[in-house]
């Protein structure tokens, strides 16, 4: 199960906070899914077989801070263990244009991840953190709800590749391949 975090609604579509939604949409296109438009458990989702693996792409529709409800219910419905849930989301502690793959861990101050940890009662899910940078003097809420910049978008485009690397080659290989790379510089 690959989860992209974001906020539902047109006014949030291309914001920094919706980096996870954007990454899941790019992944859907890459694997041949036309649209993520089925609805279940407060989420939009699509199921698809790709290179011998069954993929379940999920976009919670509960707003970022309540994402765990949808993740928990979708995982239970499809019998997905936490270690088989990959979550892609924005991270202000990573420079724009970079991503960081993690095997597990704390919420790192991200309320969507905090809610997923609470509802899954596990931190064992891999993450693809998409760097959106940190504001210099802007209010944090305004910053994450502002438009994604072109450097951060390069990280969004790399995140689906990292998720597929986790699925097909493992978390360790994905960490070696993606952590530390500046995808904005490669543009």
Wavefront OBJ file of the C-alpha trace (Angstrom):
o trace
v 0.000 0.000 0.000
v 1.420 3.366 -1.043
v -0.087 6.369 0.712
v 0.326 9.968 -0.345
v -0.476 12.579 2.276
v -2.200 15.834 1.467
v -5.387 17.807 1.882
v -8.484 17.276 -0.271
v -9.826 20.141 -2.347
v -8.789 22.116 -5.416
v -7.336 25.002 -3.395
v -4.679 22.641 -1.932
v -3.781 20.716 -5.111
v -0.343 22.176 -5.799
v 0.698 23.230 -2.300
v 3.781 22.025 -0.460
v 1.561 20.096 1.954
v 0.180 18.090 -0.985
v 3.555 16.799 -2.156
v 2.466 13.269 -1.179
v -0.772 13.466 -3.191
v 1.173 14.747 -6.204
v 3.742 11.944 -5.875
v 0.994 9.280 -5.735
v -0.622 10.783 -8.845
v 2.710 10.609 -10.698
v 3.185 7.024 -9.516
v -0.317 6.128 -10.728
v 0.480 7.466 -14.188
v 3.824 5.631 -14.248
v 2.268 2.240 -13.449
v -0.691 2.670 -15.813
v -3.495 3.804 -13.514
v -5.702 6.405 -15.185
v -7.188 7.888 -12.023
v -7.281 7.310 -8.301
v -11.016 7.675 -7.942
v -12.519 4.777 -6.006
v -13.741 5.754 -2.558
v -13.569 3.709 0.652
v -12.756 4.366 4.318
v -12.413 8.147 3.915
v -9.858 7.708 1.117
v -9.557 7.720 -2.634
v -7.728 4.673 -3.904
v -6.819 2.534 -6.899
v -5.693 -1.096 -6.971
v -3.463 -2.278 -9.795
v -1.096 -5.128 -10.649
v 2.335 -3.917 -11.773
v 5.342 -6.130 -12.608
v 3.994 -8.996 -10.537
v 3.104 -6.881 -7.485
v -0.340 -5.791 -6.339
v -0.274 -2.057 -5.677
v -2.822 -0.161 -3.634
v -2.450 3.605 -4.043
v -4.233 5.645 -1.365
v -4.977 9.344 -0.865
v -6.683 9.962 2.511
v -9.502 12.496 2.263
v -9.597 13.357 5.964
v -7.180 16.303 5.794
v -3.563 15.862 6.746
v -3.826 15.772 10.536
v -6.369 12.913 10.500
v -4.730 10.750 7.815
v -4.259 7.832 10.197
v -7.952 6.956 10.224
v -8.010 6.261 6.486
v -4.609 4.516 6.518
v -5.642 2.234 9.393
v -8.983 1.332 7.811
v -7.562 0.724 4.320
v -4.742 -1.405 5.763
v -7.229 -3.470 7.784
v -9.579 -3.868 4.829
v -6.782 -5.126 2.546
v -4.825 -6.999 5.249
v -1.694 -4.877 4.820
v 0.896 -4.995 7.600
v 2.560 -1.693 8.619
v 5.918 -2.701 7.126
v 4.143 -2.973 3.747
v 2.732 0.554 3.894
v 4.862 3.235 2.216
v 3.933 6.821 3.106
v 5.039 9.737 0.894
v 4.760 13.230 2.362
v 6.226 16.738 2.600
v 9.046 17.487 5.026
v 10.150 21.029 5.910
v 13.386 19.729 7.432
v 14.690 18.565 4.058
v 15.867 20.987 1.361
v 13.640 21.407 -1.697
v 14.600 18.994 -4.444
v 15.734 16.230 -2.099
v 13.981 13.198 -0.682
v 14.814 10.932 2.204
v 13.798 7.293 2.510
v 13.378 5.949 6.049
v 12.536 2.456 7.244
v 10.586 3.601 10.328
v 10.800 6.100 13.167
v 9.113 8.994 14.897
v 6.755 11.589 13.444
v 9.541 14.181 13.131
v 7.012 16.884 13.962
v 4.688 15.988 11.054
v 1.078 15.835 12.248
v -0.061 13.484 9.468
v 2.613 10.959 10.430
v 1.824 11.473 14.115
v -1.800 10.515 13.417
v -0.782 7.454 11.372
v 1.515 6.299 14.190
v -1.382 6.676 16.632
v -3.892 4.742 14.524
v -1.545 1.970 13.362
v 0.076 1.648 16.793
v 3.296 1.014 14.902
v 6.196 3.001 13.469
v 7.282 0.122 11.208
v 6.130 1.681 7.927
v 8.689 2.967 5.394
v 8.518 6.634 4.441
v 9.523 8.727 1.466
v 9.978 12.254 2.796
v 9.783 14.937 0.116
v 11.811 18.039 0.921
v 9.945 21.317 0.633
v 12.419 23.448 2.577
v 11.875 25.595 5.630
v 10.547 29.147 5.576
v 12.956 31.885 6.615
v 10.450 34.134 8.353
v 7.027 33.083 7.081
v 4.364 31.468 9.261
v 4.715 27.669 8.982
v 1.030 27.090 8.152
v 1.107 29.715 5.398
v 4.348 28.253 4.057
v 3.163 24.642 3.719
v -0.142 25.789 2.208
v 1.656 27.953 -0.371
v 2.446 26.757 -3.888
v 5.122 24.100 -4.361
v 8.289 25.559 -5.927
v 10.004 24.006 -8.946
v 12.905 22.602 -6.875
v 10.516 20.799 -4.511
v 8.608 19.485 -7.519
v 11.788 17.686 -8.647
v 11.676 15.803 -5.341
v 7.985 15.045 -5.888
v 8.878 13.513 -9.269
v 11.640 11.373 -7.690
v 9.489 10.081 -4.816
v 7.485 7.536 -6.891
v 10.752 6.009 -8.105
v 11.875 5.681 -4.483
v 8.587 3.984 -3.555
v 8.991 1.488 -6.401
v 12.594 0.881 -5.343
v 11.352 0.031 -1.831
v 8.797 -2.392 -3.264
v 11.069 -4.155 -5.742
v 14.531 -3.913 -4.152
v 13.991 -3.092 -0.477
v 14.287 -0.118 1.854
v 18.073 -0.348 2.239
v 18.640 -0.177 -1.513
v 16.204 2.731 -1.809
v 18.010 4.615 0.964
v 21.350 4.113 -0.797
v 19.921 5.176 -4.159
v 17.926 8.243 -3.120
v 19.115 9.711 0.192
v 21.439 12.675 -0.258
v 20.738 13.238 -3.963
v 19.725 16.709 -5.079
v 17.124 16.115 -7.781
v 16.672 19.856 -8.404
v 20.368 20.107 -9.366
v 19.936 17.249 -11.874
v 17.137 19.026 -13.743
l 1 2 3 4 5 6 7 8 9 10 11 12 13 14 15 16 17 18 19 20 21 22 23 24 25 26 27 28 29 30 31 32 33 34 35 36 37 38 39 40 41 42 43 44 45 46 47 48 49 50 51 52 53 54 55 56 57 58 59 60 61 62 63 64 65 66 67 68 69 70 71 72 73 74 75 76 77 78 79 80 81 82 83 84 85 86 87 88 89 90 91 92 93 94 95 96 97 98 99 100 101 102 103 104 105 106 107 108 109 110 111 112 113 114 115 116 117 118 119 120 121 122 123 124 125 126 127 128 129 130 131 132 133 134 135 136 137 138 139 140 141 142 143 144 145 146 147 148 149 150 151 152 153 154 155 156 157 158 159 160 161 162 163 164 165 166 167 168 169 170 171 172 173 174 175 176 177 178 179 180 181 182 183 184 185 186 187
